[in-house]
Amino acid sequence: MACDLWLVPLVDVLCHSPDNPLAEEIAAYDKALHQAGLPPVPVHGYMPGLSGDVAPVAGFDYDALHLLRRAYLLHLHGLQVTPVDSLGSDYEQLLEMFEATAKQSHLVWHYDHAGAYVPLDFAAPLTGGELMEWGGPLGSGHGLLRELHAVAPVLGIDPDNPPPAPPPPAGPTELSEPAAAPPPELAEGPFARERHVWLGLHAATTRSLAQGSMIVFS
């Protein structure tokens, strides 16, 4: 199944518009951030050419996302990370064994069909009743980037000089659609699927932090 990542610029002309389709979600995020003693979702003045547009930034397969999460959890706990062809019961067991750690991870503890990452730095994903209604845990872009950097060497990626990111989807993909195949240069070798997801998440996160955008799963 396909998973899309979109960038939503957090700019006044969108966020303060009465027609903003994400107004209720952002209000829920602001409430959760306030309850955690954090500042609200940052909204900036629109700057043409710099703020970016609402657009897809990456696309990959759901299972591949879980493979990356598996690799991160194994590495975090000092366990050997070996490539696998598909997810099995061992991943569910891993989540159960290390549930407390998983709940502190911006990469792992996040819905993969909804929810968002905001360009604010906080230690662990935010959860709560309203957030779960509006798409699940709220992640930190800074936290996600730190975790991507931590797992990168396991996948054979230099986090300070990663390969070019795959092109984003041309448009929205349906949940039931097959995900676009990785480019040929990413389709071979161990951890090929994990690398594909890593590069997409890294592109989304670095652009989010540079532009002041929110990352949205769809």
N, CA, C and O of each residue as an XYZ file, in Angstrom:
872
protein
N       0.836     -1.195      0.000
C       0.000      0.000      0.000
C       0.872      1.247      0.000
O       1.975      1.257      0.546
N       0.356      2.287     -0.620
C       1.135      3.506     -0.784
C       0.977      4.434      0.407
O      -0.097      4.526      1.000
N       2.053      5.117      0.750
C       2.067      6.116      1.820
C       2.681      7.390      1.258
O       3.806      7.370      0.758
N       1.958      8.488      1.335
C       2.451      9.779      0.839
C       2.813     10.685      1.998
O       2.173     10.666      3.049
N       3.852     11.479      1.788
C       4.189     12.561      2.704
C       4.012     13.887      1.965
O       4.499     14.061      0.848
N       3.310     14.812      2.605
C       3.081     16.134      2.028
C       3.678     17.204      2.938
O       3.711     17.048      4.158
N       4.145     18.281      2.335
C       4.573     19.455      3.078
C       3.471     20.506      3.034
O       2.949     20.828      1.967
N       3.125     21.034      4.194
C       2.121     22.094      4.293
C       2.807     23.314      4.901
O       3.142     23.291      6.085
N       3.027     24.376      4.129
C       3.699     25.558      4.686
C       2.862     26.192      5.787
O       1.670     26.446      5.609
N       3.490     26.441      6.912
C       2.791     27.054      8.048
C       2.891     28.571      7.915
O       3.640     29.232      8.634
N       2.122     29.092      6.985
C       2.168     30.527      6.679
C       0.810     31.153      6.978
O      -0.222     30.483      6.967
N       0.841     32.450      7.244
C      -0.366     33.145      7.685
C      -1.496     33.083      6.656
O      -2.659     32.927      7.028
N      -1.167     33.204      5.366
C      -2.224     33.240      4.358
C      -2.992     31.915      4.284
O      -4.134     31.881      3.824
N      -2.369     30.839      4.734
C      -3.061     29.546      4.765
C      -3.650     29.282      6.145
O      -4.838     28.981      6.269
N      -2.827     29.394      7.176
C      -3.274     29.004      8.520
C      -4.338     29.933      9.082
O      -5.188     29.493      9.856
N      -4.307     31.219      8.706
C      -5.277     32.175      9.226
C      -6.469     32.357      8.293
O      -7.338     33.190      8.551
N      -6.515     31.594      7.231
C      -7.630     31.688      6.299
C      -8.843     30.970      6.867
O      -8.702     29.890      7.442
N     -10.041     31.546      6.720
C     -11.249     30.843      7.191
C     -11.503     29.553      6.424
O     -12.278     28.709      6.874
N     -10.862     29.392      5.274
C     -11.036     28.187      4.459
C      -9.932     27.162      4.689
O      -9.844     26.179      3.954
N      -9.096     27.371      5.688
C      -8.000     26.441      5.951
C      -8.561     25.054      6.288
O      -9.228     24.896      7.310
N      -8.299     24.047      5.442
C      -8.856     22.714      5.709
C      -8.237     22.014      6.917
O      -8.776     21.021      7.405
N      -7.095     22.535      7.402
C      -6.417     21.917      8.545
C      -6.612     22.717      9.832
O      -5.894     22.502     10.808
N      -7.566     23.628      9.840
C      -7.741     24.507     10.993
C      -8.020     23.733     12.274
O      -7.435     24.034     13.315
N      -8.899     22.746     12.216
C      -9.240     21.986     13.422
C      -8.072     21.137     13.896
O      -7.838     21.008     15.098
N      -7.329     20.552     12.940
C      -6.150     19.774     13.321
C      -5.115     20.654     14.010
O      -4.569     20.275     15.046
N      -4.842     21.828     13.439
C      -3.839     22.722     14.021
C      -4.273     23.185     15.411
O      -3.439     23.315     16.307
N      -5.579     23.436     15.599
C      -6.075     23.814     16.917
C      -5.833     22.690     17.923
O      -5.472     22.948     19.071
N      -6.034     21.438     17.491
C      -5.772     20.295     18.383
C      -4.287     20.179     18.691
O      -3.909     19.857     19.817
N      -3.439     20.441     17.690
C      -1.991     20.393     17.912
C      -1.574     21.495     18.888
O      -0.764     21.258     19.784
N      -2.131     22.704     18.714
C      -1.805     23.811     19.620
C      -2.182     23.464     21.058
O      -1.429     23.754     21.988
N      -3.343     22.847     21.239
C      -3.801     22.480     22.580
C      -2.852     21.462     23.212
O      -2.483     21.594     24.378
N      -2.457     20.443     22.438
C      -1.550     19.414     22.953
C      -0.186     20.013     23.281
O       0.418     19.656     24.292
N       0.302     20.916     22.436
C       1.588     21.560     22.690
C       1.516     22.419     23.951
O       2.443     22.410     24.761
N       0.415     23.165     24.122
C       0.247     23.997     25.320
C       0.231     23.147     26.580
O       0.853     23.501     27.581
N      -0.481     22.023     26.533
C      -0.557     21.140     27.694
C       0.806     20.549     28.042
O       1.058     20.194     29.194
N       1.680     20.446     27.047
C       3.034     19.928     27.285
C       4.018     21.039     27.627
O       5.215     20.787     27.767
N       3.521     22.273     27.763
C       4.397     23.398     28.089
C       5.239     23.859     26.926
O       6.318     24.418     27.123
N       4.764     23.633     25.715
C       5.509     23.979     24.513
C       4.823     25.121     23.765
O       3.631     25.354     23.961
N       5.558     25.836     22.912
C       4.933     26.894     22.113
C       3.982     26.305     21.081
O       4.063     25.116     20.774
N       3.083     27.121     20.542
C       2.139     26.618     19.543
C       2.823     26.337     18.213
O       3.998     26.645     18.017
N       2.065     25.751     17.315
C       2.553     25.516     15.954
C       3.017     26.858     15.382
O       2.232     27.805     15.350
N       4.258     26.963     14.934
C       4.756     28.257     14.455
C       4.146     28.624     13.106
O       4.162     27.827     12.168
N       3.611     29.835     13.020
C       3.034     30.344     11.775
C       3.838     31.563     11.354
O       4.061     32.473     12.153
N       4.271     31.580     10.108
C       5.150     32.633      9.607
C       4.452     33.442      8.518
O       3.441     33.018      7.957
N       4.995     34.581      8.241
C       4.517     35.375      7.122
C       4.914     34.729      5.807
O       6.029     34.228      5.666
N       4.012     34.741      4.855
C       4.279     34.092      3.561
C       5.347     34.864      2.792
O       5.290     36.088      2.681
N       6.321     34.125      2.264
C       7.376     34.715      1.447
C       7.450     33.951      0.130
O       7.957     32.830      0.105
N       6.959     34.523     -0.958
C       6.967     33.819     -2.246
C       8.361     33.330     -2.605
O       9.343     34.065     -2.491
N       8.430     32.084     -3.037
C       9.688     31.490     -3.441
C      10.463     30.846     -2.316
O      11.389     30.074     -2.566
N      10.101     31.152     -1.070
C      10.822     30.597      0.074
C       9.940     29.718      0.955
O      10.429     28.769      1.569
N       8.656     30.022      1.023
C       7.777     29.294      1.929
C       7.358     27.930      1.400
O       6.924     27.074      2.170
N       7.484     27.721      0.096
C       7.071     26.447     -0.469
C       5.573     26.373     -0.676
O       4.841     27.309     -0.355
N       5.129     25.259     -1.211
C       3.717     25.053     -1.522
C       3.221     23.789     -0.839
O       4.011     22.961     -0.387
N       1.908     23.653     -0.772
C       1.317     22.382     -0.347
C       1.577     21.383     -1.474
O       1.021     21.512     -2.565
N       2.413     20.398     -1.209
C       2.828     19.491     -2.289
C       3.375     18.197     -1.708
O       3.886     18.178     -0.589
N       3.265     17.111     -2.476
C       3.881     15.855     -2.020
C       5.394     15.977     -2.047
O       5.958     16.611     -2.938
N       6.052     15.363     -1.060
C       7.512     15.431     -0.985
C       8.131     14.047     -1.056
O       9.302     13.913     -1.412
N       7.359     13.008     -0.722
C       7.908     11.650     -0.751
C       6.768     10.648     -0.788
O       5.645     10.944     -0.378
N       7.072      9.463     -1.284
C       6.101      8.379     -1.308
C       6.822      7.047     -1.216
O       7.882      6.862     -1.815
N       6.243      6.118     -0.464
C       6.860      4.801     -0.305
C       5.808      3.817      0.171
O       4.637      4.165      0.321
N       6.234      2.599      0.405
C       5.334      1.527      0.796
C       5.221      1.451      2.317
O       6.212      1.632      3.026
N       4.018      1.184      2.817
C       3.810      1.074      4.267
C       4.744      0.054      4.904
O       5.365      0.327      5.932
N       4.842     -1.116      4.295
C       5.683     -2.165      4.881
C       7.133     -1.716      4.973
O       7.828     -2.031      5.939
N       7.588     -0.979      3.963
C       8.968     -0.498      3.985
C       9.189      0.483      5.136
O      10.265      0.508      5.732
N       8.170      1.291      5.449
C       8.264      2.197      6.591
C       8.443      1.404      7.885
O       9.244      1.781      8.740
N       7.703      0.316      8.026
C       7.829     -0.505      9.227
C       9.181     -1.216      9.264
O       9.721     -1.450     10.345
N       9.729     -1.557      8.115
C      11.066     -2.152      8.090
C      12.111     -1.167      8.611
O      13.036     -1.555      9.324
N      11.959      0.104      8.252
C      12.880      1.119      8.771
C      12.716      1.271     10.276
O      13.704      1.396     11.000
N      11.486      1.261     10.747
C      11.241      1.358     12.187
C      11.851      0.159     12.911
O      12.420      0.306     13.993
N      11.733     -1.012     12.319
C      12.339     -2.216     12.900
C      13.844     -2.045     13.027
O      14.422     -2.351     14.071
N      14.478     -1.559     11.971
C      15.932     -1.369     11.992
C      16.324     -0.376     13.082
O      17.320     -0.577     13.776
N      15.557      0.681     13.232
C      15.886      1.694     14.251
C      15.800      1.105     15.653
O      16.693      1.327     16.471
N      14.728      0.350     15.945
C      14.570     -0.222     17.275
C      15.685     -1.223     17.591
O      16.232     -1.224     18.694
N      16.015     -2.068     16.623
C      17.090     -3.035     16.836
C      18.408     -2.316     17.122
O      19.126     -2.664     18.059
N      18.711     -1.322     16.311
C      19.971     -0.582     16.481
C      20.000      0.150     17.821
O      21.026      0.172     18.502
N      18.880      0.743     18.192
C      18.819      1.509     19.429
C      19.135      0.638     20.641
O      19.710      1.108     21.624
N      18.754     -0.635     20.559
C      18.962     -1.538     21.690
C      20.211     -2.405     21.526
O      20.388     -3.390     22.243
N      21.072     -2.035     20.585
C      22.341     -2.732     20.432
C      22.219     -4.126     19.876
O      23.115     -4.947     20.074
N      21.126     -4.419     19.178
C      20.919     -5.730     18.582
C      21.347     -5.714     17.119
O      21.360     -4.661     16.483
N      21.691     -6.864     16.597
C      22.138     -6.953     15.211
C      20.986     -6.636     14.269
O      19.875     -7.141     14.430
N      21.265     -5.802     13.296
C      20.257     -5.432     12.305
C      20.559     -6.184     11.020
O      21.535     -5.891     10.329
N      19.715     -7.150     10.708
C      19.880     -7.937      9.486
C      18.711     -7.643      8.558
O      17.582     -7.475      9.017
N      18.972     -7.581      7.254
C      17.869     -7.307      6.317
C      16.899     -8.476      6.243
O      17.300     -9.635      6.344
N      15.619     -8.161      6.068
C      14.583     -9.176      5.884
C      13.751     -8.794      4.666
O      13.668     -7.623      4.295
N      13.139     -9.800      4.054
C      12.347     -9.552      2.855
C      10.960     -9.005      3.174
O      10.375     -8.269      2.380
N      10.444     -9.371      4.337
C       9.088     -8.941      4.690
C       8.954     -8.884      6.201
O       9.768     -9.443      6.936
N       7.914     -8.198      6.650
C       7.643     -8.115      8.075
C       7.066     -9.431      8.567
O       6.289    -10.080      7.867
N       7.446     -9.813      9.761
C       6.902    -11.013     10.374
C       6.483    -10.732     11.792
O       6.442     -9.578     12.219
N       6.174    -11.773     12.520
C       5.734    -11.618     13.898
C       6.844    -11.062     14.782
O       6.577    -10.529     15.858
N       8.095    -11.187     14.325
C       9.196    -10.683     15.148
C       9.105     -9.167     15.331
O       9.551     -8.646     16.353
N       8.534     -8.450     14.357
C       8.405     -7.001     14.495
C       7.377     -6.663     15.578
O       7.597     -5.761     16.386
N       6.261     -7.382     15.592
C       5.266     -7.161     16.636
C       5.848     -7.470     18.011
O       5.590     -6.753     18.978
N       6.628     -8.533     18.091
C       7.269     -8.882     19.355
C       8.263     -7.803     19.776
O       8.400     -7.492     20.959
N       8.951     -7.240     18.787
C       9.908     -6.170     19.068
C       9.191     -4.953     19.652
O       9.675     -4.342     20.605
N       8.049     -4.606     19.084
C       7.279     -3.477     19.593
C       6.789     -3.739     21.012
O       6.759     -2.828     21.840
N       6.406     -4.975     21.291
C       5.950     -5.310     22.638
C       7.102     -5.281     23.635
O       6.956     -4.770     24.746
N       8.244     -5.829     23.237
C       9.404     -5.878     24.135
C       9.902     -4.478     24.481
O      10.276     -4.203     25.622
N       9.902     -3.613     23.496
C      10.486     -2.283     23.678
C       9.426     -1.194     23.541
O       9.683     -0.135     22.970
N       8.239     -1.465     24.069
C       7.126     -0.516     23.928
C       7.460      0.837     24.540
O       7.163      1.877     23.951
N       8.074      0.829     25.716
C       8.397      2.097     26.376
C       9.333      2.938     25.512
O       9.162      4.151     25.395
N      10.330      2.280     24.905
C      11.258      2.987     24.025
C      10.547      3.456     22.761
O      10.753      4.579     22.302
N       9.710      2.584     22.205
C       8.994      2.934     20.979
C       8.134      4.176     21.170
O       8.036      5.012     20.271
N       7.511      4.299     22.342
C       6.637      5.441     22.608
C       7.414      6.753     22.717
O       6.824      7.832     22.656
N       8.721      6.661     22.876
C       9.555      7.865     22.939
C      10.149      8.230     21.582
O      10.863      9.225     21.460
N       9.852      7.422     20.563
C      10.478      7.601     19.247
C       9.551      8.307     18.280
O       8.414      7.883     18.070
N      10.043      9.385     17.693
C       9.260     10.109     16.688
C       9.127      9.302     15.401
O       8.135      9.433     14.683
N      10.113      8.477     15.110
C      10.056      7.640     13.908
C       9.082      6.486     14.085
O       8.303      6.184     13.181
N       9.122      5.840     15.244
C       8.345      4.614     15.454
C       6.925      4.905     15.906
O       5.976      4.332     15.370
N       6.762      5.799     16.900
C       5.453      5.988     17.526
C       4.672      7.058     16.779
O       4.510      8.184     17.249
N       4.200      6.679     15.618
C       3.468      7.619     14.754
C       2.608      6.822     13.805
O       3.036      5.794     13.281
N       1.396      7.293     13.582
C       0.546      6.641     12.588
C       1.191      6.797     11.213
O       1.853      7.796     10.936
N       0.990      5.804     10.366
C       1.587      5.888      9.039
C       0.539      6.146      7.955
O       0.818      5.982      6.767
N      -0.660      6.547      8.363
C      -1.673      6.895      7.373
C      -2.305      8.248      7.692
O      -3.186      8.708      6.965
N      -1.862      8.886      8.771
C      -2.419     10.178      9.179
C      -1.455     10.811     10.176
O      -0.424     10.234     10.521
N      -1.816     12.015     10.632
C      -0.973     12.673     11.623
C       0.058     13.588     10.998
O       0.090     13.766      9.780
N       0.913     14.176     11.848
C       1.816     15.211     11.350
C       3.083     15.292     12.193
O       3.150     14.803     13.321
N       4.089     15.936     11.588
C       5.296     16.373     12.284
C       5.362     17.887     12.138
O       5.157     18.421     11.048
N       5.646     18.572     13.231
C       5.742     20.029     13.180
C       7.197     20.453     13.406
O       7.959     19.727     14.044
N       7.585     21.622     12.887
C       8.976     22.079     13.034
C       9.245     22.705     14.396
O       9.607     23.877     14.502
N       9.058     21.892     15.438
C       9.365     22.271     16.813
C      10.168     21.141     17.433
O       9.995     19.979     17.065
N      11.040     21.469     18.367
C      11.887     20.461     18.995
C      11.324     20.080     20.360
O      11.293     20.903     21.274
N      10.880     18.839     20.496
C      10.463     18.327     21.800
C      10.861     16.863     21.893
O      11.076     16.198     20.880
N      10.956     16.369     23.124
C      11.646     15.100     23.375
C      10.927     13.879     22.834
O      11.555     13.032     22.199
N       9.631     13.765     23.068
C       8.897     12.554     22.708
C       7.606     12.934     21.995
O       7.098     14.038     22.190
N       7.065     12.035     21.172
C       5.796     12.322     20.494
C       4.697     12.655     21.504
O       4.650     12.090     22.597
N       3.826     13.569     21.125
C       2.705     13.943     21.981
C       1.494     13.082     21.639
O       1.200     12.830     20.470
N       0.805     12.642     22.673
C      -0.394     11.816     22.481
C      -1.526     12.400     23.328
O      -1.324     13.338     24.098
N      -2.683     11.843     23.173
C      -3.843     12.307     23.931
C      -5.103     12.067     23.148
O      -5.058     11.786     21.950
N      -6.233     12.178     23.825
C      -7.519     11.866     23.208
C      -7.794     12.635     21.938
O      -8.141     12.042     20.916
N      -7.644     13.964     21.985
C      -7.952     14.769     20.801
C      -6.980     14.484     19.665
O      -7.379     14.433     18.502
N      -5.708     14.297     19.998
C      -4.731     14.009     18.946
C      -5.068     12.692     18.247
O      -4.952     12.592     17.026
N      -5.479     11.694     19.004
C      -5.809     10.414     18.396
C      -7.013     10.558     17.475
O      -7.111      9.867     16.461
N      -7.931     11.458     17.829
C      -9.092     11.715     16.965
C      -8.670     12.408     15.676
O      -9.275     12.202     14.624
N      -7.620     13.237     15.766
C      -7.194     14.006     14.598
C      -5.996     13.399     13.889
O      -5.325     14.090     13.121
N      -5.712     12.135     14.126
C      -4.676     11.495     13.319
C      -3.544     10.860     14.078
O      -2.590     10.387     13.462
N      -3.612     10.830     15.412
C      -2.577     10.113     16.142
C      -1.508     11.006     16.715
O      -1.659     12.228     16.732
N      -0.414     10.406     17.191
C       0.650     11.172     17.861
C       1.191     12.302     16.986
O       1.258     12.194     15.761
N       1.573     13.382     17.652
C       2.177     14.525     16.970
C       3.677     14.449     17.160
O       4.165     14.402     18.290
N       4.413     14.435     16.055
C       5.858     14.278     16.117
C       6.606     15.586     15.931
O       6.067     16.569     15.422
N       7.859     15.571     16.357
C       8.771     16.701     16.174
C       9.657     16.444     14.965
O      10.258     15.376     14.848
N       9.740     17.416     14.069
C      10.642     17.288     12.932
C      12.088     17.173     13.370
O      12.855     16.401     12.795
N      12.467     17.940     14.390
C      13.840     17.857     14.899
C      14.127     16.479     15.469
O      15.194     15.910     15.236
N      13.159     15.937     16.228
C      13.342     14.617     16.804
C      13.441     13.541     15.743
O      14.259     12.627     15.852
N      12.609     13.646     14.715
C      12.653     12.671     13.629
C      14.005     12.724     12.929
O      14.579     11.683     12.609
N      14.517     13.925     12.689
C      15.801     14.049     12.006
C      16.924     13.419     12.830
O      17.808     12.769     12.272
N      16.897     13.605     14.144
C      17.919     12.983     14.995
C      17.877     11.454     14.876
O      18.922     10.807     14.803
N      16.692     10.891     14.856
C      16.568      9.439     14.788
C      16.970      8.913     13.411
O      17.552      7.834     13.304
N      16.666      9.665     12.369
C      17.118      9.265     11.034
C      18.642      9.270     10.964
O      19.236      8.368     10.372
N      19.267     10.256     11.549
C      20.730     10.304     11.573
C      21.302      9.126     12.355
O      22.346      8.587     11.989
N      20.623      8.726     13.429
C      21.130      7.638     14.264
C      21.123      6.303     13.532
O      22.047      5.508     13.700
N      20.102      6.042     12.724
C      19.983      4.738     12.064
C      20.673      4.714     10.701
O      20.880      3.639     10.138
N      21.028      5.864     10.170
C      21.580      5.931      8.812
C      22.795      5.029      8.598
O      22.813      4.299      7.608
N      23.817      5.035      9.470
C      24.998      4.196      9.210
C      24.678      2.712      9.099
O      25.351      1.987      8.367
N      23.653      2.251      9.821
C      23.257      0.833      9.740
C      22.815      0.486      8.326
O      23.000     -0.643      7.871
N      22.235      1.455      7.636
C      21.711      1.237      6.287
C      22.735      1.562      5.203
O      22.431      1.475      4.013
N      23.944      1.937      5.612
C      24.965      2.297      4.642
C      24.816      3.697      4.093
O      25.243      3.976      2.973
N      24.210      4.588      4.875
C      23.993      5.972      4.450
C      24.831      6.901      5.323
O      24.843      6.774      6.547
N      25.522      7.826      4.689
C      26.204      8.892      5.410
C      25.179     10.000      5.653
O      24.795     10.684      4.704
N      24.725     10.197      6.891
C      23.665     11.178      7.122
C      24.063     12.605      6.790
O      23.198     13.446      6.542
N      25.365     12.894      6.783
C      25.819     14.242      6.455
C      25.992     14.453      4.952
O      26.162     15.582      4.491
N      25.947     13.364      4.200
C      26.071     13.461      2.744
C      25.268     12.335      2.093
O      25.836     11.463      1.436
N      23.956     12.356      2.275
C      23.137     11.257      1.762
C      22.980     11.322      0.249
O      23.192     12.374     -0.355
N      22.609     10.205     -0.366
C      22.314     10.225     -1.806
C      21.107     11.115     -2.095
O      20.353     11.451     -1.182
N      20.924     11.495     -3.346
C      19.748     12.303     -3.696
C      18.457     11.567     -3.346
O      18.369     10.345     -3.472
N      17.471     12.322     -2.910
C      16.179     11.728     -2.573
C      15.433     11.321     -3.837
O      15.589     11.962     -4.877
N      14.625     10.268     -3.764
C      13.801      9.884     -4.919
C      12.804     10.991     -5.251
O      12.461     11.789     -4.378
N      12.343     11.053     -6.476
C      11.344     12.070     -6.824
C      10.039     11.827     -6.077
O       9.683     10.676     -5.822
N       9.324     12.883     -5.723
C       8.045     12.713     -5.018
C       6.969     12.201     -5.972
O       7.143     12.257     -7.189
N       5.861     11.705     -5.429
C       4.751     11.307     -6.296
C       4.246     12.504     -7.095
O       4.337     13.649     -6.652
N       3.715     12.219     -8.272
C       3.194     13.301     -9.105
C       1.945     13.921     -8.495
O       1.632     15.082     -8.760
N       1.233     13.154     -7.683
C       0.010     13.630     -7.062
C      -0.424     12.666     -5.985
O       0.307     11.725     -5.675
N      -1.595     12.873     -5.404
C      -2.053     11.983     -4.332
C      -2.224     10.549     -4.832
O      -2.644     10.321     -5.966
N      -1.895      9.592     -3.973
C      -2.131      8.184     -4.276
C      -3.149      7.639     -3.289
O      -3.191      8.056     -2.132
N      -3.953      6.725     -3.743
C      -4.948      6.111     -2.883
C      -4.293      5.085     -1.967
O      -3.260      4.503     -2.299
N      -4.917      4.873     -0.798
C      -4.380      3.931      0.171
C      -4.236      2.534     -0.420
O      -3.289      1.814     -0.104
N      -5.172      2.158     -1.272
C      -5.175      0.800     -1.834
C      -4.232      0.641     -3.020
O      -4.021     -0.472     -3.501
N      -3.662      1.753     -3.496
C      -2.754      1.671     -4.637
C      -1.408      1.081     -4.221
O      -0.975      1.262     -3.083
N      -0.748      0.378     -5.137
C       0.633     -0.026     -4.837
C       1.536      1.199     -4.829
O       1.341      2.134     -5.607
N       2.511      1.183     -3.954
C       3.447      2.304     -3.883
C       4.352      2.308     -5.108
O       4.614      1.263     -5.703
N       4.821      3.483     -5.472
C       5.760      3.590     -6.587
C       7.051      2.845     -6.250
O       7.525      2.897     -5.114
N       7.600      2.175     -7.209
C       8.837      1.421     -6.992
C      10.009      2.381     -6.795
O      10.029      3.462     -7.383
N      10.976      1.997     -5.978
C      12.169      2.837     -5.817
C      12.905      2.984     -7.150
O      12.794      2.103     -8.004
N      13.645      4.062     -7.350
C      14.474      4.200     -8.550
C      15.455      3.043     -8.646
O      15.810      2.451     -7.627
N      15.898      2.709     -9.850
C      16.804      1.556    -10.019
C      18.035      1.602     -9.118
O      18.477      0.565     -8.624
N      18.587      2.783     -8.902
C      19.803      2.880     -8.084
C      19.539      2.587     -6.605
O      20.476      2.373     -5.836
N      18.260      2.577     -6.209
C      17.915      2.278     -4.817
C      17.235      0.926     -4.658
O      16.900      0.530     -3.542
N      17.031      0.223     -5.745
C      16.203     -0.981     -5.706
C      16.981     -2.248     -5.400
O      16.379     -3.312     -5.255
N      18.295     -2.166     -5.297
C      19.094     -3.362     -5.085
C      19.942     -3.225     -3.827
O      20.179     -2.127     -3.323
N      20.387     -4.372     -3.343
C      21.271     -4.395     -2.186
C      20.505     -4.547     -0.890
O      19.289     -4.357     -0.854
N      21.225     -4.895      0.192
C      20.570     -5.019      1.494
C      19.999     -3.684      1.958
O      20.574     -2.628      1.698
N      18.894     -3.740      2.627
C      18.215     -2.562      3.166
C      17.759     -1.594      2.073
O      17.632     -0.394      2.318
N      17.514     -2.114      0.867
C      17.103     -1.229     -0.226
C      15.782     -0.525      0.102
O      15.635      0.670     -0.154
N      14.833     -1.257      0.661
C      13.526     -0.652      0.957
C      13.637      0.333      2.114
O      13.002      1.387      2.100
N      14.443     -0.010      3.114
C      14.643      0.910      4.229
C      15.333      2.190      3.771
O      14.994      3.282      4.228
N      16.297      2.055      2.871
C      17.001      3.236      2.363
C      16.049      4.149      1.590
O      16.124      5.374      1.696
N      15.160      3.543      0.817
C      14.193      4.327      0.051
C      13.331      5.185      0.979
O      13.125      6.371      0.721
N      12.824      4.577      2.068
C      12.000      5.317      3.021
C      12.842      6.367      3.746
O      12.394      7.498      3.937
N      14.064      5.995      4.151
C      14.923      6.937      4.867
C      15.139      8.199      4.045
O      15.032      9.309      4.567
N      15.439      8.035      2.775
C      15.706      9.195      1.920
C      14.470     10.067      1.757
O      14.576     11.293      1.717
N      13.296      9.443      1.663
C      12.068     10.220      1.562
C      11.774     10.988      2.835
O      11.425     12.167      2.785
N      11.912     10.325      3.983
C      11.690     11.001      5.265
C      12.720     12.102      5.496
O      12.389     13.168      6.016
N      13.961     11.846      5.113
C      15.011     12.845      5.307
C      14.748     14.079      4.451
O      14.925     15.207      4.909
N      14.328     13.864      3.217
C      14.013     15.003      2.349
C      12.856     15.807      2.926
O      12.895     17.037      2.937
N      11.831     15.116      3.406
C      10.681     15.807      3.981
C      11.080     16.598      5.219
O      10.657     17.741      5.394
N      11.889     15.992      6.073
C      12.240     16.630      7.337
C      13.152     17.831      7.129
O      12.932     18.882      7.730
N      14.160     17.695      6.297
C      15.076     18.820      6.088
C      14.363     19.989      5.417
O      14.614     21.146      5.755
N      13.484     19.698      4.476
C      12.726     20.788      3.846
C      11.734     21.404      4.819
O      11.525     22.616      4.813
N      11.122     20.569      5.659
C      10.180     21.075      6.652
C      10.851     22.064      7.590
O      10.309     23.133      7.873
N      12.038     21.699      8.072
C      12.724     22.560      9.019
C      13.256     23.833      8.336
O      13.287     24.904      8.942
N      13.668     23.701      7.085
C      14.200     24.867      6.370
C      13.104     25.861      6.012
O      13.317     27.072      6.061
N      11.915     25.342      5.646
C      10.836     26.197      5.179
C       9.846     26.573      6.274
O       9.046     27.491      6.096
N       9.893     25.866      7.415
C       8.872     26.071      8.431
C       7.561     25.431      8.028
O       6.490     26.001      8.235
N       7.653     24.225      7.442
C       6.456     23.524      6.986
C       6.118     22.375      7.930
O       6.952     21.935      8.721
N       4.901     21.908      7.832
C       4.432     20.755      8.581
C       4.418     19.552      7.640
O       4.019     19.666      6.481
N       4.856     18.402      8.147
C       4.817     17.167      7.368
C       3.526     16.435      7.691
O       3.215     16.195      8.858
N       2.783     16.084      6.666
C       1.492     15.421      6.852
C       1.493     14.094      6.126
O       1.846     14.027      4.949
N       1.097     13.031      6.823
C       0.912     11.731      6.179
C      -0.450     11.710      5.500
O      -1.415     12.272      6.018
N      -0.528     11.066      4.350
C      -1.820     10.888      3.695
C      -1.832      9.539      2.992
O      -2.830      9.176      2.370
